Amino acid sequence: MTRALAVLVLCAGIASADTIDKDVRQLGGGNYKMRLNAALALAKSKDPRAVIALADALMDDHDPTIRRISALALEKLVDERTA
């Protein structure tokens, strides 16, 4: 039973990594709706890899809503681990 649980946890971790990577790519390009969804997903992820993507969006995205969401997400995500 422990082996099955370990496999399940490993698969969940891989799926989570794939989701973060996908969201990072979508935040960097694509249409407004894709970027908005990616920013919201990264904000909820609490994954340190989201910090760089959100910071880039804060500095470079032409849409003020995306920049605002990125700023609010960074406010919650940045701490001693990610700074």
VEXVEXMAR-979361 format. One record per residue: residue number from 1; residue in three letters; x, y, z of N, C-alpha, C in turn. Coordinates in nm, 3 decimals. Example, Ala and Ser with C-alpha at 12.3 -4.5 7.8 and 13.67 -1.06 7.14 Angstrom:
! VEXVEXMAR-979361
1|ALA|1.319|-0.569|0.780|1.230|-0.450|0.780|1.320|-0.330|0.780 $
2|SER|1.285|-0.225|0.708|1.367|-0.106|0.714|1.290|0.003|0.787 $
! end
This chain:
! VEXVEXMAR-979361
1|MET|0.081|-0.119|0.000|0.000|0.000|0.000|0.086|0.126|0.000 $
2|THR|0.197|0.126|0.069|0.284|0.244|0.073|0.345|0.271|-0.063 $
3|ARG|0.375|0.168|-0.137|0.433|0.187|-0.270|0.332|0.257|-0.362 $
4|ALA|0.207|0.215|-0.356|0.104|0.277|-0.438|0.086|0.423|-0.400 $
5|LEU|0.093|0.452|-0.272|0.080|0.590|-0.225|0.198|0.674|-0.274 $
6|ALA|0.316|0.618|-0.270|0.435|0.690|-0.317|0.424|0.721|-0.466 $
7|VAL|0.375|0.628|-0.543|0.358|0.651|-0.687|0.255|0.760|-0.711 $
8|LEU|0.147|0.756|-0.635|0.042|0.858|-0.648|0.096|0.996|-0.614 $
9|VAL|0.172|1.008|-0.507|0.230|1.136|-0.467|0.328|1.185|-0.573 $
10|LEU|0.408|1.096|-0.628|0.504|1.132|-0.732|0.432|1.183|-0.856 $
11|CYS|0.328|1.113|-0.895|0.251|1.155|-1.013|0.184|1.290|-0.990 $
12|ALA|0.134|1.313|-0.873|0.071|1.441|-0.841|0.175|1.553|-0.849 $
13|GLY|0.296|1.528|-0.801|0.402|1.627|-0.808|0.440|1.660|-0.950 $
14|ILE|0.445|1.559|-1.035|0.478|1.581|-1.176|0.368|1.660|-1.243 $
15|ALA|0.243|1.625|-1.216|0.131|1.698|-1.275|0.132|1.843|-1.230 $
16|SER|0.165|1.867|-1.104|0.171|2.003|-1.052|0.282|2.081|-1.122 $
17|ALA|0.397|2.018|-1.141|0.508|2.085|-1.209|0.470|2.119|-1.351 $
18|ASP|0.402|2.027|-1.420|0.359|2.053|-1.556|0.262|2.171|-1.561 $
19|THR|0.173|2.179|-1.464|0.076|2.288|-1.459|0.145|2.422|-1.436 $
20|ILE|0.240|2.426|-1.346|0.315|2.550|-1.320|0.389|2.593|-1.446 $
21|ASP|0.457|2.499|-1.510|0.531|2.532|-1.632|0.438|2.585|-1.741 $
22|LYS|0.322|2.523|-1.756|0.225|2.567|-1.856|0.177|2.709|-1.824 $
23|ASP|0.148|2.735|-1.698|0.101|2.868|-1.659|0.208|2.974|-1.679 $
24|VAL|0.332|2.940|-1.650|0.443|3.034|-1.672|0.453|3.068|-1.821 $
25|ARG|0.444|2.968|-1.908|0.451|2.993|-2.052|0.333|3.078|-2.099 $
26|GLN|0.213|3.049|-2.049|0.095|3.123|-2.093|0.097|3.267|-2.042 $
27|LEU|0.152|3.289|-1.926|0.160|3.426|-1.875|0.254|3.511|-1.960 $
28|GLY|0.354|3.447|-2.017|0.451|3.520|-2.099|0.402|3.553|-2.238 $
29|GLY|0.293|3.495|-2.281|0.242|3.520|-2.415|0.101|3.468|-2.429 $
30|GLY|0.042|3.497|-2.539|-0.094|3.452|-2.560|-0.193|3.566|-2.548 $
31|ASN|-0.319|3.531|-2.560|-0.421|3.635|-2.554|-0.450|3.675|-2.409 $
32|TYR|-0.532|3.776|-2.394|-0.561|3.832|-2.261|-0.618|3.726|-2.166 $
33|LYS|-0.714|3.648|-2.215|-0.780|3.551|-2.128|-0.682|3.444|-2.081 $
34|MET|-0.593|3.399|-2.168|-0.493|3.300|-2.128|-0.398|3.357|-2.024 $
35|ARG|-0.353|3.481|-2.045|-0.261|3.545|-1.951|-0.329|3.568|-1.817 $
36|LEU|-0.457|3.609|-1.819|-0.531|3.632|-1.697|-0.547|3.501|-1.618 $
37|ASN|-0.587|3.396|-1.685|-0.602|3.265|-1.618|-0.469|3.216|-1.562 $
38|ALA|-0.362|3.236|-1.638|-0.230|3.193|-1.592|-0.186|3.273|-1.469 $
39|ALA|-0.209|3.402|-1.470|-0.172|3.487|-1.355|-0.250|3.445|-1.231 $
40|LEU|-0.378|3.419|-1.247|-0.460|3.377|-1.133|-0.416|3.241|-1.080 $
41|ALA|-0.386|3.149|-1.171|-0.341|3.016|-1.129|-0.207|3.023|-1.057 $
42|LEU|-0.114|3.102|-1.109|0.016|3.115|-1.044|0.003|3.183|-0.908 $
43|ALA|-0.089|3.275|-0.897|-0.111|3.343|-0.770|-0.159|3.245|-0.664 $
44|LYS|-0.238|3.149|-0.704|-0.290|3.049|-0.610|-0.192|2.937|-0.582 $
45|SER|-0.091|2.923|-0.667|-0.003|2.805|-0.660|0.090|2.804|-0.539 $
46|LYS|0.132|2.920|-0.493|0.230|2.930|-0.385|0.361|2.859|-0.419 $
47|ASP|0.388|2.848|-0.547|0.510|2.783|-0.594|0.616|2.892|-0.618 $
48|PRO|0.736|2.874|-0.564|0.840|2.976|-0.582|0.873|3.006|-0.728 $
49|ARG|0.850|2.909|-0.818|0.879|2.933|-0.960|0.786|3.038|-1.020 $
50|ALA|0.674|3.062|-0.956|0.578|3.160|-1.007|0.627|3.303|-0.987 $
51|VAL|0.717|3.323|-0.894|0.762|3.459|-0.859|0.825|3.529|-0.979 $
52|ILE|0.914|3.463|-1.048|0.983|3.526|-1.162|0.885|3.559|-1.273 $
53|ALA|0.796|3.465|-1.304|0.698|3.488|-1.410|0.605|3.604|-1.375 $
54|LEU|0.560|3.609|-1.251|0.472|3.718|-1.209|0.545|3.852|-1.207 $
55|ALA|0.672|3.851|-1.167|0.751|3.974|-1.168|0.771|4.024|-1.311 $
56|ASP|0.796|3.931|-1.403|0.809|3.970|-1.544|0.679|4.030|-1.596 $
57|ALA|0.566|3.968|-1.560|0.438|4.020|-1.605|0.411|4.158|-1.545 $
58|LEU|0.451|4.177|-1.420|0.433|4.307|-1.355|0.510|4.415|-1.429 $
59|MET|0.628|4.383|-1.476|0.712|4.481|-1.543|0.678|4.498|-1.692 $
60|ASP|0.636|4.390|-1.759|0.630|4.392|-1.905|0.491|4.383|-1.967 $
61|ASP|0.391|4.333|-1.895|0.261|4.314|-1.959|0.197|4.449|-1.987 $
62|HIS|0.136|4.460|-2.104|0.075|4.587|-2.143|-0.062|4.609|-2.080 $
63|ASP|-0.122|4.504|-2.024|-0.256|4.517|-1.966|-0.248|4.549|-1.817 $
64|PRO|-0.315|4.656|-1.773|-0.308|4.693|-1.631|-0.369|4.589|-1.537 $
65|THR|-0.468|4.514|-1.584|-0.528|4.411|-1.499|-0.430|4.299|-1.470 $
66|ILE|-0.357|4.256|-1.571|-0.256|4.151|-1.553|-0.148|4.200|-1.458 $
67|ARG|-0.104|4.325|-1.476|-0.002|4.381|-1.387|-0.053|4.390|-1.243 $
68|ARG|-0.178|4.429|-1.226|-0.236|4.440|-1.091|-0.245|4.303|-1.024 $
69|ILE|-0.292|4.203|-1.095|-0.300|4.068|-1.039|-0.161|4.016|-1.004 $
70|SER|-0.065|4.044|-1.091|0.073|4.001|-1.064|0.127|4.068|-0.939 $
71|ALA|0.101|4.196|-0.923|0.149|4.268|-0.804|0.086|4.212|-0.677 $
72|LEU|-0.044|4.188|-0.680|-0.112|4.133|-0.562|-0.062|3.993|-0.531 $
73|ALA|-0.039|3.913|-0.635|0.011|3.777|-0.614|0.152|3.780|-0.554 $
74|LEU|0.236|3.868|-0.606|0.372|3.877|-0.553|0.372|3.920|-0.407 $
75|GLU|0.281|4.006|-0.372|0.271|4.051|-0.233|0.248|3.931|-0.139 $
76|LYS|0.169|3.835|-0.187|0.141|3.717|-0.105|0.249|3.609|-0.115 $
77|LEU|0.314|3.599|-0.233|0.409|3.491|-0.257|0.549|3.519|-0.202 $
78|VAL|0.593|3.644|-0.207|0.730|3.675|-0.171|0.746|3.670|-0.018 $
79|ASP|0.839|3.586|0.025|0.875|3.577|0.165|1.023|3.538|0.173 $
80|GLU|1.066|3.492|0.286|1.207|3.460|0.304|1.254|3.350|0.208 $
81|ARG|1.164|3.256|0.173|1.203|3.145|0.084|1.222|3.191|-0.059 $
82|THR|1.142|3.287|-0.104|1.142|3.321|-0.244|1.216|3.451|-0.277 $
83|ALA|1.246|3.532|-0.178|1.312|3.661|-0.204|1.459|3.642|-0.232 $
! end
